[in-house]
Amino acid sequence: MMLKSLACVACGAALLSAHALAAANDADSGTLARLTGAFNGWRHSGLTNEGEQYVAAYPRPPVDRGAQRFRTLIQGQLKRVDLHVRRPPALVVNGNPTPLYTDEQGWFARPWAFGAGSNSIELISADGAKRQRMQFYEADRTKPQAKLRAVVTWDDPHAQVDLHVITPGGLHAFFANPTLEDGSGFDVDSVDGAGPGIFSSAAPEHGIWLFFLNYWGNFDSTGYNFDSGAHDRDVITATLTLVFDENTPNERRETRVVPLRKIGDLVLVKSEQL
């Protein structure tokens, strides 16, 4: 479905300066995409290519698989599109890269979960030669800040990869159980390929956390399927990034890259002691 509006949305009272927007929309040949936004807070855009509405809130998202709330949308149109390149352009949000797949006109819409403080969005061309970046500040400090985030992305737009999180107390968060009794859960669980899936906890329990990735199936315009050949890559490369104390001076991150070869693959990617 082609997106009719051109917008970049962020949660709460995120502010985008006129200078940043002007830089993002510069007509120079080096500009990769056009983005727009309201100067007094980024605009709510309505529907995405997943047919879902977005409302900004945190940290307890009452998520279900088809109508996920409490997410933020990054939306726009690339100025130049080549659907045949092996490596697509990249969307990098707060240092987390995601392959940026578009329709034939270059339209894209990717969900994210932004925390308080300084946030960044960067577009990188397929060859890595051109970059477009904008920075904004989320000023709403009343929202609990995530002490732990787990972000998963992958490099096949037709594959569906699921993140499973097991807490030290034995709670299990995944697409069918997206929110937990301790208040943690999925801010984002993208269903249309490449991700992201984002699990967040504002007060992670001490002990051993387990993070699994599962190649669940494939996804296209007709919905889900389990056709072993209905994907773009023979080996899907999934990336799991753990972010601790995001947007603070103590922020640290760990990244693991995992190959997934067939539907049903389930891999323990990381066992983390907190």
LUMKE-90462 format. One record per residue (C-alpha): residue number from 1; residue in three letters; x, y, z. Coordinates in nm, 2 decimals, m for minus. Layout:
BEGIN
num NUM; residuo ALA; c1 X; c2 Y; c3 Z
...
//
This chain:
BEGIN
num 1; residuo MET; c1 0.00; c2 0.00; c3 0.00
num 2; residuo MET; c1 0.15; c2 0.33; c3 m0.10
num 3; residuo LEU; c1 0.17; c2 0.59; c3 0.17
num 4; residuo LYS; c1 m0.02; c2 0.91; c3 0.09
num 5; residuo SER; c1 0.14; c2 1.14; c3 0.35
num 6; residuo LEU; c1 0.51; c2 1.22; c3 0.40
num 7; residuo ALA; c1 0.58; c2 1.24; c3 0.77
num 8; residuo CYS; c1 0.83; c2 1.16; c3 1.04
num 9; residuo VAL; c1 0.66; c2 1.10; c3 1.38
num 10; residuo ALA; c1 0.81; c2 1.09; c3 1.73
num 11; residuo CYS; c1 0.66; c2 1.03; c3 2.07
num 12; residuo GLY; c1 0.54; c2 1.28; c3 2.32
num 13; residuo ALA; c1 0.68; c2 1.63; c3 2.30
num 14; residuo ALA; c1 0.98; c2 1.55; c3 2.08
num 15; residuo LEU; c1 1.10; c2 1.87; c3 1.92
num 16; residuo LEU; c1 1.24; c2 1.91; c3 1.57
num 17; residuo SER; c1 1.41; c2 2.24; c3 1.50
num 18; residuo ALA; c1 1.34; c2 2.43; c3 1.18
num 19; residuo HIS; c1 1.71; c2 2.41; c3 1.09
num 20; residuo ALA; c1 1.71; c2 2.03; c3 1.12
num 21; residuo LEU; c1 1.40; c2 2.00; c3 0.91
num 22; residuo ALA; c1 1.54; c2 2.23; c3 0.64
num 23; residuo ALA; c1 1.86; c2 2.02; c3 0.63
num 24; residuo ALA; c1 1.65; c2 1.70; c3 0.60
num 25; residuo ASN; c1 1.45; c2 1.85; c3 0.31
num 26; residuo ASP; c1 1.74; c2 2.02; c3 0.13
num 27; residuo ALA; c1 1.71; c2 1.97; c3 m0.24
num 28; residuo ASP; c1 2.08; c2 1.91; c3 m0.28
num 29; residuo SER; c1 2.17; c2 1.60; c3 m0.48
num 30; residuo GLY; c1 2.32; c2 1.44; c3 m0.17
num 31; residuo THR; c1 1.98; c2 1.43; c3 0.01
num 32; residuo LEU; c1 1.85; c2 1.08; c3 0.02
num 33; residuo ALA; c1 1.49; c2 1.13; c3 0.13
num 34; residuo ARG; c1 1.23; c2 1.39; c3 0.21
num 35; residuo LEU; c1 1.08; c2 1.41; c3 0.55
num 36; residuo THR; c1 0.83; c2 1.65; c3 0.70
num 37; residuo GLY; c1 0.72; c2 1.73; c3 1.06
num 38; residuo ALA; c1 0.54; c2 1.98; c3 1.28
num 39; residuo PHE; c1 0.78; c2 2.22; c3 1.45
num 40; residuo ASN; c1 0.60; c2 2.21; c3 1.78
num 41; residuo GLY; c1 0.61; c2 1.84; c3 1.81
num 42; residuo TRP; c1 0.62; c2 1.57; c3 1.54
num 43; residuo ARG; c1 0.29; c2 1.50; c3 1.37
num 44; residuo HIS; c1 0.08; c2 1.19; c3 1.42
num 45; residuo SER; c1 0.05; c2 1.03; c3 1.08
num 46; residuo GLY; c1 m0.24; c2 0.79; c3 1.10
num 47; residuo LEU; c1 m0.19; c2 0.46; c3 0.91
num 48; residuo THR; c1 0.13; c2 0.28; c3 0.81
num 49; residuo ASN; c1 0.19; c2 0.01; c3 0.56
num 50; residuo GLU; c1 0.10; c2 m0.24; c3 0.83
num 51; residuo GLY; c1 m0.25; c2 m0.08; c3 0.86
num 52; residuo GLU; c1 m0.19; c2 0.01; c3 1.22
num 53; residuo GLN; c1 m0.26; c2 0.33; c3 1.41
num 54; residuo TYR; c1 0.01; c2 0.48; c3 1.64
num 55; residuo VAL; c1 m0.03; c2 0.65; c3 1.98
num 56; residuo ALA; c1 0.27; c2 0.76; c3 2.18
num 57; residuo ALA; c1 0.31; c2 0.63; c3 2.53
num 58; residuo TYR; c1 0.54; c2 0.43; c3 2.75
num 59; residuo PRO; c1 0.63; c2 0.19; c3 2.92
num 60; residuo ARG; c1 0.33; c2 m0.04; c3 2.93
num 61; residuo PRO; c1 0.21; c2 m0.11; c3 2.57
num 62; residuo PRO; c1 m0.11; c2 m0.32; c3 2.55
num 63; residuo VAL; c1 0.01; c2 m0.47; c3 2.23
num 64; residuo ASP; c1 m0.14; c2 m0.74; c3 2.01
num 65; residuo ARG; c1 m0.01; c2 m0.88; c3 1.68
num 66; residuo GLY; c1 m0.22; c2 m0.67; c3 1.45
num 67; residuo ALA; c1 m0.30; c2 m0.35; c3 1.63
num 68; residuo GLN; c1 0.01; c2 m0.24; c3 1.81
num 69; residuo ARG; c1 m0.02; c2 0.08; c3 2.01
num 70; residuo PHE; c1 0.23; c2 0.31; c3 2.17
num 71; residuo ARG; c1 0.48; c2 0.32; c3 1.89
num 72; residuo THR; c1 0.63; c2 0.59; c3 1.68
num 73; residuo LEU; c1 0.65; c2 0.61; c3 1.30
num 74; residuo ILE; c1 0.94; c2 0.72; c3 1.08
num 75; residuo GLN; c1 0.80; c2 0.77; c3 0.74
num 76; residuo GLY; c1 0.92; c2 0.92; c3 0.41
num 77; residuo GLN; c1 1.02; c2 0.87; c3 0.05
num 78; residuo LEU; c1 1.37; c2 0.80; c3 m0.09
num 79; residuo LYS; c1 1.45; c2 1.02; c3 m0.39
num 80; residuo ARG; c1 1.62; c2 0.74; c3 m0.58
num 81; residuo VAL; c1 1.52; c2 0.38; c3 m0.57
num 82; residuo ASP; c1 1.69; c2 0.07; c3 m0.70
num 83; residuo LEU; c1 1.49; c2 m0.24; c3 m0.59
num 84; residuo HIS; c1 1.75; c2 m0.48; c3 m0.74
num 85; residuo VAL; c1 2.05; c2 m0.40; c3 m0.52
num 86; residuo ARG; c1 2.15; c2 m0.68; c3 m0.29
num 87; residuo ARG; c1 2.21; c2 m0.44; c3 0.00
num 88; residuo PRO; c1 1.93; c2 m0.19; c3 0.06
num 89; residuo PRO; c1 1.98; c2 0.16; c3 0.21
num 90; residuo ALA; c1 1.99; c2 0.16; c3 0.59
num 91; residuo LEU; c1 1.78; c2 0.34; c3 0.85
num 92; residuo VAL; c1 1.99; c2 0.40; c3 1.16
num 93; residuo VAL; c1 1.79; c2 0.50; c3 1.47
num 94; residuo ASN; c1 2.00; c2 0.59; c3 1.78
num 95; residuo GLY; c1 2.28; c2 0.38; c3 1.65
num 96; residuo ASN; c1 2.07; c2 0.08; c3 1.56
num 97; residuo PRO; c1 2.08; c2 m0.01; c3 1.18
num 98; residuo THR; c1 1.78; c2 m0.15; c3 1.00
num 99; residuo PRO; c1 1.77; c2 m0.24; c3 0.63
num 100; residuo LEU; c1 1.53; c2 0.01; c3 0.47
num 101; residuo TYR; c1 1.30; c2 m0.16; c3 0.22
num 102; residuo THR; c1 1.06; c2 0.05; c3 0.02
num 103; residuo ASP; c1 0.79; c2 0.02; c3 m0.24
num 104; residuo GLU; c1 0.86; c2 0.10; c3 m0.61
num 105; residuo GLN; c1 0.81; c2 0.47; c3 m0.55
num 106; residuo GLY; c1 1.06; c2 0.47; c3 m0.26
num 107; residuo TRP; c1 0.80; c2 0.51; c3 0.02
num 108; residuo PHE; c1 0.88; c2 0.37; c3 0.35
num 109; residuo ALA; c1 0.74; c2 0.35; c3 0.70
num 110; residuo ARG; c1 0.92; c2 0.20; c3 1.00
num 111; residuo PRO; c1 0.81; c2 0.19; c3 1.36
num 112; residuo TRP; c1 1.03; c2 0.27; c3 1.66
num 113; residuo ALA; c1 1.02; c2 0.34; c3 2.03
num 114; residuo PHE; c1 1.20; c2 0.66; c3 2.13
num 115; residuo GLY; c1 1.31; c2 0.74; c3 2.49
num 116; residuo ALA; c1 1.36; c2 1.07; c3 2.66
num 117; residuo GLY; c1 1.67; c2 1.27; c3 2.57
num 118; residuo SER; c1 1.86; c2 1.31; c3 2.25
num 119; residuo ASN; c1 1.76; c2 1.08; c3 1.96
num 120; residuo SER; c1 1.89; c2 1.05; c3 1.61
num 121; residuo ILE; c1 1.77; c2 0.92; c3 1.27
num 122; residuo GLU; c1 2.02; c2 0.86; c3 0.99
num 123; residuo LEU; c1 1.97; c2 0.74; c3 0.63
num 124; residuo ILE; c1 2.26; c2 0.57; c3 0.46
num 125; residuo SER; c1 2.26; c2 0.50; c3 0.09
num 126; residuo ALA; c1 2.30; c2 0.14; c3 m0.04
num 127; residuo ASP; c1 2.67; c2 0.20; c3 m0.13
num 128; residuo GLY; c1 2.74; c2 0.38; c3 0.20
num 129; residuo ALA; c1 2.86; c2 0.69; c3 0.02
num 130; residuo LYS; c1 2.57; c2 0.93; c3 0.12
num 131; residuo ARG; c1 2.43; c2 1.00; c3 0.46
num 132; residuo GLN; c1 2.14; c2 1.21; c3 0.58
num 133; residuo ARG; c1 2.09; c2 1.27; c3 0.95
num 134; residuo MET; c1 1.86; c2 1.46; c3 1.18
num 135; residuo GLN; c1 1.86; c2 1.49; c3 1.56
num 136; residuo PHE; c1 1.58; c2 1.57; c3 1.79
num 137; residuo TYR; c1 1.52; c2 1.59; c3 2.16
num 138; residuo GLU; c1 1.24; c2 1.42; c3 2.36
num 139; residuo ALA; c1 1.18; c2 1.65; c3 2.65
num 140; residuo ASP; c1 0.91; c2 1.46; c3 2.83
num 141; residuo ARG; c1 1.10; c2 1.34; c3 3.14
num 142; residuo THR; c1 0.78; c2 1.21; c3 3.31
num 143; residuo LYS; c1 0.80; c2 0.89; c3 3.11
num 144; residuo PRO; c1 1.00; c2 0.61; c3 3.27
num 145; residuo GLN; c1 1.32; c2 0.56; c3 3.08
num 146; residuo ALA; c1 1.41; c2 0.21; c3 2.96
num 147; residuo LYS; c1 1.70; c2 0.06; c3 3.15
num 148; residuo LEU; c1 1.71; c2 m0.23; c3 2.91
num 149; residuo ARG; c1 1.61; c2 m0.25; c3 2.54
num 150; residuo ALA; c1 1.65; c2 m0.55; c3 2.31
num 151; residuo VAL; c1 1.63; c2 m0.46; c3 1.94
num 152; residuo VAL; c1 1.61; c2 m0.72; c3 1.66
num 153; residuo THR; c1 1.64; c2 m0.65; c3 1.29
num 154; residuo TRP; c1 1.70; c2 m0.88; c3 0.99
num 155; residuo ASP; c1 1.79; c2 m0.85; c3 0.62
num 156; residuo ASP; c1 1.49; c2 m1.02; c3 0.44
num 157; residuo PRO; c1 1.18; c2 m0.82; c3 0.38
num 158; residuo HIS; c1 0.97; c2 m1.13; c3 0.34
num 159; residuo ALA; c1 1.08; c2 m1.32; c3 0.65
num 160; residuo GLN; c1 0.93; c2 m1.29; c3 0.99
num 161; residuo VAL; c1 1.18; c2 m1.32; c3 1.28
num 162; residuo ASP; c1 1.05; c2 m1.32; c3 1.64
num 163; residuo LEU; c1 1.23; c2 m1.22; c3 1.96
num 164; residuo HIS; c1 1.16; c2 m1.42; c3 2.27
num 165; residuo VAL; c1 1.27; c2 m1.28; c3 2.61
num 166; residuo ILE; c1 1.28; c2 m1.49; c3 2.93
num 167; residuo THR; c1 1.32; c2 m1.29; c3 3.25
num 168; residuo PRO; c1 1.51; c2 m1.41; c3 3.56
num 169; residuo GLY; c1 1.17; c2 m1.48; c3 3.72
num 170; residuo GLY; c1 1.06; c2 m1.71; c3 3.43
num 171; residuo LEU; c1 0.83; c2 m1.47; c3 3.26
num 172; residuo HIS; c1 0.82; c2 m1.51; c3 2.88
num 173; residuo ALA; c1 0.76; c2 m1.22; c3 2.64
num 174; residuo PHE; c1 0.70; c2 m1.29; c3 2.27
num 175; residuo PHE; c1 0.44; c2 m1.19; c3 2.00
num 176; residuo ALA; c1 0.16; c2 m1.38; c3 2.17
num 177; residuo ASN; c1 0.24; c2 m1.25; c3 2.52
num 178; residuo PRO; c1 0.38; c2 m0.90; c3 2.45
num 179; residuo THR; c1 0.34; c2 m0.75; c3 2.80
num 180; residuo LEU; c1 0.46; c2 m0.89; c3 3.13
num 181; residuo GLU; c1 0.34; c2 m0.86; c3 3.49
num 182; residuo ASP; c1 0.65; c2 m0.66; c3 3.58
num 183; residuo GLY; c1 0.56; c2 m0.38; c3 3.34
num 184; residuo SER; c1 0.81; c2 m0.47; c3 3.06
num 185; residuo GLY; c1 0.71; c2 m0.57; c3 2.71
num 186; residuo PHE; c1 0.72; c2 m0.50; c3 2.34
num 187; residuo ASP; c1 0.70; c2 m0.14; c3 2.24
num 188; residuo VAL; c1 0.74; c2 m0.25; c3 1.88
num 189; residuo ASP; c1 0.69; c2 m0.59; c3 1.71
num 190; residuo SER; c1 0.70; c2 m0.52; c3 1.34
num 191; residuo VAL; c1 0.53; c2 m0.77; c3 1.12
num 192; residuo ASP; c1 0.62; c2 m0.68; c3 0.76
num 193; residuo GLY; c1 0.99; c2 m0.79; c3 0.73
num 194; residuo ALA; c1 1.32; c2 m0.64; c3 0.84
num 195; residuo GLY; c1 1.19; c2 m0.54; c3 1.19
num 196; residuo PRO; c1 1.24; c2 m0.39; c3 1.43
num 197; residuo GLY; c1 1.12; c2 m0.58; c3 1.73
num 198; residuo ILE; c1 1.19; c2 m0.38; c3 2.04
num 199; residuo PHE; c1 1.15; c2 m0.52; c3 2.40
num 200; residuo SER; c1 1.19; c2 m0.26; c3 2.68
num 201; residuo SER; c1 1.21; c2 m0.27; c3 3.06
num 202; residuo ALA; c1 1.22; c2 0.03; c3 3.28
num 203; residuo ALA; c1 1.32; c2 m0.17; c3 3.59
num 204; residuo PRO; c1 1.48; c2 m0.50; c3 3.48
num 205; residuo GLU; c1 1.49; c2 m0.77; c3 3.74
num 206; residuo HIS; c1 1.84; c2 m0.88; c3 3.87
num 207; residuo GLY; c1 1.94; c2 m1.22; c3 3.74
num 208; residuo ILE; c1 1.99; c2 m1.40; c3 3.41
num 209; residuo TRP; c1 1.79; c2 m1.28; c3 3.11
num 210; residuo LEU; c1 1.77; c2 m1.50; c3 2.80
num 211; residuo PHE; c1 1.72; c2 m1.37; c3 2.45
num 212; residuo PHE; c1 1.61; c2 m1.61; c3 2.17
num 213; residuo LEU; c1 1.55; c2 m1.55; c3 1.80
num 214; residuo ASN; c1 1.30; c2 m1.76; c3 1.60
num 215; residuo TYR; c1 1.26; c2 m1.77; c3 1.23
num 216; residuo TRP; c1 0.88; c2 m1.80; c3 1.25
num 217; residuo GLY; c1 0.77; c2 m1.78; c3 0.89
num 218; residuo ASN; c1 0.73; c2 m1.55; c3 0.59
num 219; residuo PHE; c1 0.52; c2 m1.25; c3 0.52
num 220; residuo ASP; c1 0.40; c2 m1.09; c3 0.20
num 221; residuo SER; c1 0.10; c2 m0.89; c3 0.06
num 222; residuo THR; c1 m0.13; c2 m1.19; c3 0.12
num 223; residuo GLY; c1 m0.03; c2 m1.23; c3 0.48
num 224; residuo TYR; c1 0.17; c2 m1.50; c3 0.66
num 225; residuo ASN; c1 0.29; c2 m1.82; c3 0.50
num 226; residuo PHE; c1 0.53; c2 m2.11; c3 0.57
num 227; residuo ASP; c1 0.66; c2 m2.17; c3 0.22
num 228; residuo SER; c1 1.02; c2 m2.25; c3 0.27
num 229; residuo GLY; c1 1.11; c2 m2.08; c3 m0.06
num 230; residuo ALA; c1 0.90; c2 m1.76; c3 m0.01
num 231; residuo HIS; c1 1.19; c2 m1.54; c3 0.11
num 232; residuo ASP; c1 1.46; c2 m1.34; c3 m0.06
num 233; residuo ARG; c1 1.78; c2 m1.49; c3 0.10
num 234; residuo ASP; c1 1.89; c2 m1.84; c3 0.16
num 235; residuo VAL; c1 2.06; c2 m1.73; c3 0.48
num 236; residuo ILE; c1 1.88; c2 m1.46; c3 0.68
num 237; residuo THR; c1 2.11; c2 m1.24; c3 0.89
num 238; residuo ALA; c1 1.94; c2 m1.13; c3 1.21
num 239; residuo THR; c1 2.10; c2 m0.87; c3 1.45
num 240; residuo LEU; c1 2.02; c2 m0.85; c3 1.82
num 241; residuo THR; c1 2.13; c2 m0.54; c3 2.00
num 242; residuo LEU; c1 2.10; c2 m0.50; c3 2.38
num 243; residuo VAL; c1 2.10; c2 m0.14; c3 2.50
num 244; residuo PHE; c1 2.15; c2 m0.06; c3 2.87
num 245; residuo ASP; c1 2.07; c2 0.28; c3 3.02
num 246; residuo GLU; c1 1.97; c2 0.43; c3 2.69
num 247; residuo ASN; c1 2.03; c2 0.80; c3 2.64
num 248; residuo THR; c1 2.23; c2 0.84; c3 2.95
num 249; residuo PRO; c1 2.61; c2 0.89; c3 3.01
num 250; residuo ASN; c1 2.62; c2 0.52; c3 3.12
num 251; residuo GLU; c1 2.47; c2 0.39; c3 2.80
num 252; residuo ARG; c1 2.63; c2 0.07; c3 2.67
num 253; residuo ARG; c1 2.53; c2 m0.18; c3 2.41
num 254; residuo GLU; c1 2.61; c2 m0.53; c3 2.29
num 255; residuo THR; c1 2.54; c2 m0.67; c3 1.94
num 256; residuo ARG; c1 2.51; c2 m1.03; c3 1.82
num 257; residuo VAL; c1 2.47; c2 m1.13; c3 1.45
num 258; residuo VAL; c1 2.30; c2 m1.47; c3 1.39
num 259; residuo PRO; c1 2.24; c2 m1.67; c3 1.07
num 260; residuo LEU; c1 1.89; c2 m1.82; c3 1.03
num 261; residuo ARG; c1 1.85; c2 m2.08; c3 0.75
num 262; residuo LYS; c1 1.51; c2 m2.24; c3 0.78
num 263; residuo ILE; c1 1.16; c2 m2.18; c3 0.92
num 264; residuo GLY; c1 1.15; c2 m2.30; c3 1.27
num 265; residuo ASP; c1 1.51; c2 m2.21; c3 1.36
num 266; residuo LEU; c1 1.53; c2 m2.11; c3 1.73
num 267; residuo VAL; c1 1.86; c2 m1.98; c3 1.86
num 268; residuo LEU; c1 1.96; c2 m1.87; c3 2.21
num 269; residuo VAL; c1 2.15; c2 m1.55; c3 2.11
num 270; residuo LYS; c1 2.24; c2 m1.41; c3 2.45
num 271; residuo SER; c1 2.24; c2 m1.50; c3 2.82
num 272; residuo GLU; c1 2.28; c2 m1.17; c3 3.01
num 273; residuo GLN; c1 2.35; c2 m1.14; c3 3.38
num 274; residuo LEU; c1 2.20; c2 m0.82; c3 3.53
//
